[in-house]
Amino acid sequence: NTEFWPQDIYSLTGALILVALLVIPLVATVVISAGERGQAGGFVPRFTFSAYGELVDPLYIPVIVTTFALAVGGTLCAFLFAYPLAYLLATRGGSRRTLGLILVVIPFWTSFLIRTYAWLTILAPSGLLNGLLGALGLPPVQLLNGPGAVLIGIVYNYLPLMVFPLYVSLERLDRRLTEASKDLGAGRLATFRQVTLPLTVPGILSG
């Protein structure tokens, strides 16, 4: 039956892209992690779990804890910033919705490295942030080279990746459900908590 042939081609193309960009690199990472480093550097193919045994080394444990804390904290902060923004664009954007989406995606038009260096300029001891605080008569803050700066960088660089899945979920939300909730006496907060938020969980998980 050739009726579904184009759809099969699209599915196969998507599967090949997924294998090439996700599965193969992941398998390569696992294989390399089970090998050893050569005396002159590089990868020596050998089956060993010595690299995983070093994870319990007291030297690395604080690094691992800090990494997971920053990952979880960055995700939560990105969600807290992204959800109101996505909600505003999806429900109140109107004619300015396209402009808002363009402003969200504009950072992706520049290099990740350039965006990071921009924050180095802002957060430096003599940077824009401390200059503004000094002009307001406030004491300077030391954020650079600390967890706070890393958290800011994570949220800023990955915020669009949280906004777009949330925007799609909110934009596709059946407005009749929220209207029915309000008609049945639920306030805005109750409608959001009982209708909007549960229906946008797929977007939250994707983000």
N, C-alpha and C positions, 0 to 999 in steps of 0.2 A: 504494500500500500504506500504509494508515493505522497499521499496527502500530508503526512507528518514529516516528510523528509527535511524541509528547511528547519523545522523545530529540532530535529535530531542533530543537524549540523551545528546549530547554535549551542545545544547542550554539550556536544562533543568538544566544541571550541572552548567553552567555559571550563570543562573538566581538564582539558590540556593546559590551559593557563593556570588553573589551580595546582596541578601537578608540578608544572615548571617553576612556579613562583613560591610555592609553599611546601609541597611534599618533598621534592628533591633537596632543597636547601636544609629542611629539617632532618632528613635522613643523613645528609652529609655531616651535619653538626653532631648528630648522635655517633656516627662512625668515628669522626675525628676525636670526640670526647673519650672514646674507648681506646685511643692510641696513646703514644708517648711523644714527647718532644725530643728531637735529636740533639746531640751535643753541640752541633753548629746551628741549632734552630730548625724549624720546619716540623713536619709531621712524619713520625715513624709508625707504619702500620703494625700494630700489635694489640692484642685483646687484653686490656687491663682496666681495672676500676680505680687505679691509684688517684686519678684526678678527682673522682667523686669522694674518695677518702679524705682528701684535703679540705672538703667542705666543713668538716667538724674541727678543723684547726682553729684554735682560739684567735689566731690572727685574722681569719676571714669571717668569723661569725658576726662581729659588729658591722662589717661591710654588707653582709647578706641581709641582716635585720634592717639596716638603714635603706638598702635598696628596695626591699618590700614595703617599708613604711612610706617611702617617697612615691612608689608606684601606686599604692592604695590612696595615699593622700592626694596625689596629683589627679587620679581618676575622680575622686569625690569632689575636689575643688572644680575640676572641669565640668562635672555634672551640675554643680550648683550654679555655675556661671552660664552654662549652655542651655539648661532647661528654660529659664525665663526668657532668654534670647530667642530660642526656637519657638517658644509659645507665642511671643510677641510677633514674630515674623509670620507664623502660621495663622494666627487668629486676628491680629490687628495690623498686619503689614499693609494691606490694601494695595494702592498703586505704588507704594514704596517698597514692596516686598522684594522685587528683583534687585533694586539698589542695595537693600540690606544683605541679600545673599551674595552679591558681588563684593561687598565690603568684608564679608566673612571669608571669602575665598581668596581675596587679594594677597594675604600673606603667603599663600602657596605659590605665587608668581615669583617670589624671590627665594634665594638660596637659604636652606636651613642654617647654614653657617653664618650668613650675613644677619639673619634674624637674631641668632644667638649673640653675635658680637654687638648688635644694637643694644641688647639688654646689658651687656658688659659695660657699655658706655653710660647707660642710665644708672646702673647700680654701683658704679665705681665710687670710691671714697670722695672723689672730687667731681662726681658725675651730676647728672641732671636732678636726680632725686634729692641728694643732699644739698644741692644748690637751692632747690625749691624749699626744703625744710629750713635752711639757713635764712632765706628771705622771709619766712614766716616766723622767725625767731625760735625755731624748734631745734633740739640737738640732732646731730647727724646719726645715721644708723649704719651698721655694718652688716650688709647682706651678702656681699660678694664672697665667693669661695666658701659658702655655707649652705646648709640644707634649704634655707629660705630662698636663695637664688635659684637653686636647682628646681625647687617646687614651682617658682614663677616661670622658669623656662619650660617646664613640662606642660603647665597649664596653657601658656601662650602658644606654644608650637603645636599642641595637639587639640586645642579647643575646637577648630573646625571639624575635626573627625568625630567629635561628640555632638556638635550642632546639627550636622546634616542628617544622621539617622533619627534624631529626635524630631527634626523638622518634618521629615517624611511621615513619621508616625502621627504627628499632630495634624499635618495637613490632610491626611487620609481619614482622620477621625470623623465618624458619622455625627454631624452636628445635631441630628434629630435626637440622639441619645442624651446629649447635654441639655437640650431644650425640654425633653421629657422629664429629666431629673428636676429641672427648675419648676416645671409645671406641677410636679408632685410635691413641691414645697421645700426642696433642698436648696440651701444657700449656695453661694459661689464656692466657698471652701469645701463644703460637703460634696458638691458636684465634682470638684477637682479631685478630691480624695477618693471618692467612690466610683467615679466614671472615667474621668480623663486619665488619671495616673495609672490605673490598672490596664487600660487599653493601650497605653504607650509603653508598657514594659518591654515589648520586643525592641523598640527603638533605644530604650535605656540599656538593655543588654548588648545591643550592637555597638552602641557608643562605648 
